[in-house]
Amino acid sequence: MPDSTDLNEKFSSQLDLFFEYMKFEKGLSDNSLSSYRFDLYRYATFMQGSGIKSAVEISRDKVRAYFRSLFDLGLKQSSIARNFSAVRNLHRFLTSRNLSENDPTANLDRPKPTRRLPVVLNLEETTRLIAAPNVSSELGVRDRAIIETLYATGIRVSELVNLKKRDLIKDDNVIKVVGKGSKERIVPINDIALEWIERYDSSVRSKLVYNRSANKKTVASDIVFLNFRGGRLSRISVWRMLQKYSRDAGIRKQIHPHTLRHTFATHLLEGGADIRAVQEMLGHSDIGTTQIYLHLDRNHLREVIEKYHPRGNASNVLKERHA
């Protein structure tokens, strides 16, 4: 579950006040309060990653951008609705207590799913993101291994953080993944990603696997990717990590862990891979879910035509007519 560890003091204090209000004045149950915490820490993390330092600085456009990112993550409509309720209640609370003059959710309709093409990175952006971690540091080696693995396999971030050492079948260049519905699948992984995992495992993981505060092996000792305390990484930690490295790499797109999954699939199809094979690697039960990447591929091909075909660009044709 995400927490306020990486939030600045302003965001943390605003959320703490709101949670106290929901617990003691609104009588929210522990389970409901836990959901609010999860949703709003993710919301605040997104905003802070966009350069916003306080909830009172959030604009309506930023709220819309946040919910677009949730749709890109593949959240169900019920989860989107719950998130919207949490965000709206937060801003209503801040304005009611005169802690904010602006409620960016006022008169804002509940977000509805739209058929949008997911954000993907081109090859140059992908290369910059992969190279962003400082591999002279221990956590930089871990982060490089994580990014290489996500891009090499297209696995979900939930599958990555639960990956176990016994799931790495290095001799066959595959990993065993437990996906949605506890369904297992075998996914190929390239030599480069395996080499970075091996480098991380031999030089970094052995130091993380011992809990520094308790000085004993952690319960996550079989998990491949560990946090600095030797515990299991959370999904939101990976999200924050990718946001940081995308900024470091000068990537202007708003990315999240699913962006590398989208990029993996799109680059395969652009390279001529069979859609059924991509479907199997992604673990999609319905090929219709995979077909969205064909639309991305068609857009890529259209851009090639417009850029390189002498009559592919309408402006060139118009110039020719008026010459």
N, C-alpha and C positions, 0 to 999 in steps of 0.2 A: 504494500500500500504506500502511495506517495506521502511524503511528509513535508514539513516546512523547512527542512535543513538548508536547502539551497535558495530559499527565498530571502529577499532583503528584509530588514527590520520593519519597514513601513507596511509591506504586504502582509507579513506575519502578524503584526499587531492588529491590522484591520480584520483579517480572517479570524483571529482569536476572539475579538469582540463580537463578531457575528456568531461564532459557534456558541459562545456563552449565552447570547441572546436566544438562539434557537433551542438550547438545552434547558435553560432555567425559566425563560419567559414563555416560550412556545411549547415547552414540554416534549421536545422531539425525543424519540426512542434512541437507544444506543446504535441500533442497526441503521436507522435513518440518518443519524448524525455521522456515522461512519461513511455512508454514501456521499453526504454533503462534503465531508473532508476530502474524499478521493477526487470528486468532481472539481471542487474549487481549488485544490492545490494544483491540479493539472491546468486549470484555467489561468491561475496566477503565474505558473511556470511558463506557459505559452506567452503571456503578456510580457513578463520580465525578459524572456528571450527575444522579444520584439523591441526591446529598449525602453519599455514602460516601467516606471519605478514605483507606481502607486495605483491603486484601484480607481482613484479619482481622476486619473489621467486617461482612462480608457475611453475611446470614442466608439460611436456606433459602427463605423467601418471595421474597427478592430474586433468588435463582438461578432460581426458577420464573418470576418476572416477566421475567427476561432471555430465557429460552427462548420464552416467549410472544411476545416482541417479534420473535424470529427467525422464528417461524412467520408472524407478521404481515408480515414482509418478503418472504415467499414463498420462503424457502430450501428446498432439496430435503432429503429425509429423510437422505440421505447426508451433507450438510453439517451438519445438526443433530447427527447422531451424532458427527461429527468435532469439532464445537464442544464437545459434552458431554464427550468424552474429554479434550480440552485443559483444560477448566475443572476436571474431577475430578482430573486429574494435578497441576494447580497446587495445589489445596487439600491433596491428599495430601502433596505436597512440603513445604508450609508447616508442616503438623502434624508431619511426620516430623523436621523440623529444629528443632522447638520454637519456631517463629516464630509459631505460632497455636495456641490451645487448642481451636479449633472448626473442624470440617470440615463446611460446610453441604451438601456433596454425599454425606455418609455415608448409606448405605441409601436413597439417592434413585434412583428408577427412571429409566432413560433416557427423555427426553420423547418422547411419541407425538403425532402430528398429530391435532388435533380440529377438528371443523367449527365454527369460531368466527366470529362476525361481526366484521369489522375495525373498529378504532376510527376514528370520523370526528368532525370538528368541526362544530358547528352554525354558522349564519351569523354569530352574534355573536362566537363564538370565532375564526372565520376572519378576521373584520374586525380583531379585536384582534391576532392574530398578524401579519397583513399590515402593521399600523401600528407594530409593535414596533421595527424597526430605526431607529436615529438617522440620518436622512437628511441631517443637517448634516455627517456624516463621509463620507469617500470609500467606505469599506467598507460603511457603512450603506446608501448608494445601491446598491451592488452587491447587497447582501443583499436589499433591497426588490425589486430587479429579479428576483432568483432566486425569491423567494416568489411574486411576482405571476405569473411564468412557470409555476411548478409548479402553481399553482391554476388558472390560465387554460387549461392544456393537458392536465393529467393525465399528463404524460410521466413515465417512470421517472427516478430520480436518475442512473442510469448514462447515460441518453440526454441528460440535461441537461448533465452535465459534459463530454460529447463533442460538444455542439452547436457547429457552426462558423458563422462569419459568413455564409458563402455559403448556409447552410441557412435563413436568415431571408428570406422572400419577403414583404417588407413591403407591397408594393402590393396583394397578394392576401390579406393578413391570415392567412397560413399559415406554418408552419415544416416543413421536411423532417427527419424523424427516422429514425435507423437503430436499429431495435429488436433483439429477440432473433432469433437466426438470421440476422443481417445483413439483415433485411427492412426495406425502406424504406416509410414511410407519410407521408402529408401530414396535418397536424393544424392545425385553425383556432386562431388566437390573437387575443385581443381587443385593442382600441386601447390600453386602459390598460396592459396588460403591455408592448406594443410601445413606448409612450411612456417607460416606466421603463427598458427596455433601451436606448433611444436616449439617455436622460439619462445612464445609466451609461457607454455607449459613448463619448459625446462628452466627458464631464467626468472620468471615472475610468479607464476601460480604457486610454486612451492613455498614462496614467502607469504602469499596471501592466505593460504589454506589454514594457517594457524591464526586463530583469533588473537589479535594483539592485546586486547584488554583482558581476556580470560586466560591467555597463554595455553590454549588447548585446541585440539582439532574441532572444527565447526561441523554442524550438521550438514552443511553444504559441501562436504569434502569430496563428493563425487561429481559435483557440478563443474562444468568446464570453466565458465566465465564468472569470476567472483568480484565482489566490490572490495574496496580498500580495507574493510574490516574482516574480510574472509568469508562474508556471507553471500547469499544469492543476490544477483543483480535484479533490480526491479525494471519493469518495462519503461516506466517514466524516466529512470536513470539513463537508459539507452537513448530515449527521446531527447533528453537534455544534452547528452553527449554529442549527438548528431547535429543538433542545433548549433552548438558551440563550434564544431568543426566546419559546418557549412559557412558560418560567419568568417571563421579564420581563412577559409578557402576563397572568400569573396563571392560566394554563391548567393544570388539575390532571391532565389526561389524559397518559399516556406516549405521546409522538408521535415519529415518524420520517419520513423523506422520503415513504414510501408512504402516510402518513396524508393528505397533500394529494392524492395520486392517488385514494385511497378517497373523500375529501371531494368532489373534482371529479365523480366518477361519481355519487355519491349525490345531490348537489345537482342535477345534470342530470336524473336520473330523478324526483326529487321535483318538479321543474319541468315534467315531462311529456315529456321527451325520449324518442325511440324507442330501445329497447335495442340494436337493430342499429347505429344510428349511434354509440352509446356504445362498443359493442364495437369498431367500426372505429377510433375515436379512441384507445382504449386499446391497440390492437394485439393484442387477444386472438384467438388462432386458434380457440378453442372458446368458443361463446356461453355454455356452462355456467359458465365462469369469471366472466363478466360478470353472470350471474344472481344471484350472491350479493348484489349491490347492490339487487336487487328485494326481498330479505328485509329489508334495511335500510329501504327505502322503505315496506314494509308496517308495520314497527315504528313509523315516523314517523306513518303514517296512523292506526294503533291509538292512539298517544298523543293525536292530535287528537280522536279519538272519545271517549276517556276524559276528556279535559279539557273538551270543549265540549258533548258530547251530554248532555242531562238524565238519561238512563238509561245513559250509557256507563260510569259509575264504579260498581263493585259496592258500595262503601261508601255512596254516595248512596242506592242502592236499599234497602240494609239500614236506613238511617236513616228512610227513608220508611215502611218496614214497621212500625217500632217507634214511629212518631210517634203 
